[in-house]
């Protein structure tokens, strides 16, 4: 890839407007763009942050699941239209009802990847640092998410409705 092509790709990757989803074609385009951004994130974790390949892979995988499966595929929303409420909806509801055996080990790994991804985006100036901090706080509510999984596993009868109301998918 030539230097001009690399600069063009970087401009495309680091422009939040390029992640808008409106049509199926947009969704496909954004998904591919997101894959490239996640590769950059993974590379950044290895080369700049200096973490092990296993940890960098886990972080990228966690962010990938959230971004491509939840934000793009399920929510059909721009990955930079992130909010603490979307993190809560994901970790406190969507992950739990869409995972065969939801558990805190896996969820914590996902949240670490998400948190680190949005800090990466703030470093690249495609997300406001204050928003990255708000995402960090939402990702850090481990006890709350643990309680959500525990209470989900105890649901009986028509208890799902009450459980869902306390942290709905908005």
Secondary structure in CASP SS format (residue, H / E / C, confidence):
PFRMAT SS
TARGET T0000
AUTHOR 0000-0000-0000
METHOD secondary structure of the structure
MODEL  1
X C 1.00
X C 1.00
X H 1.00
X H 1.00
X H 1.00
X H 1.00
X H 1.00
X H 1.00
X H 1.00
X H 1.00
X H 1.00
X H 1.00
X H 1.00
X C 1.00
X C 1.00
X H 1.00
X H 1.00
X H 1.00
X H 1.00
X C 1.00
X C 1.00
X C 1.00
X C 1.00
X H 1.00
X H 1.00
X H 1.00
X H 1.00
X H 1.00
X H 1.00
X H 1.00
X H 1.00
X H 1.00
X H 1.00
X H 1.00
X H 1.00
X H 1.00
X H 1.00
X H 1.00
X H 1.00
X H 1.00
X H 1.00
X H 1.00
X H 1.00
X H 1.00
X H 1.00
X H 1.00
X H 1.00
X H 1.00
X H 1.00
X C 1.00
X C 1.00
X C 1.00
X H 1.00
X H 1.00
X H 1.00
X H 1.00
X H 1.00
X H 1.00
X H 1.00
X H 1.00
X H 1.00
X H 1.00
X H 1.00
X H 1.00
X H 1.00
X H 1.00
X H 1.00
X H 1.00
X H 1.00
X H 1.00
X H 1.00
X H 1.00
X H 1.00
X H 1.00
X C 1.00
X C 1.00
X C 1.00
X C 1.00
X C 1.00
X C 1.00
X C 1.00
X C 1.00
X C 1.00
X H 1.00
X H 1.00
X H 1.00
X H 1.00
X H 1.00
X H 1.00
X H 1.00
X H 1.00
X H 1.00
X H 1.00
X H 1.00
X H 1.00
X H 1.00
X H 1.00
X C 1.00
X C 1.00
X C 1.00
X C 1.00
X C 1.00
X C 1.00
X H 1.00
X H 1.00
X H 1.00
X H 1.00
X H 1.00
X H 1.00
X H 1.00
X H 1.00
X H 1.00
X H 1.00
X H 1.00
X H 1.00
X H 1.00
X H 1.00
X H 1.00
X H 1.00
X H 1.00
X H 1.00
X H 1.00
X H 1.00
X C 1.00
X C 1.00
X C 1.00
X C 1.00
X C 1.00
X H 1.00
X H 1.00
X H 1.00
X H 1.00
X H 1.00
X H 1.00
X H 1.00
X H 1.00
X H 1.00
X H 1.00
X H 1.00
X C 1.00
X C 1.00
X H 1.00
X H 1.00
X H 1.00
X H 1.00
X H 1.00
X H 1.00
X H 1.00
X H 1.00
X H 1.00
X H 1.00
X H 1.00
X H 1.00
X C 1.00
X C 1.00
X C 1.00
X C 1.00
X C 1.00
X H 1.00
X H 1.00
X H 1.00
X H 1.00
X H 1.00
X H 1.00
X H 1.00
X H 1.00
X C 1.00
X C 1.00
X C 1.00
X C 1.00
END
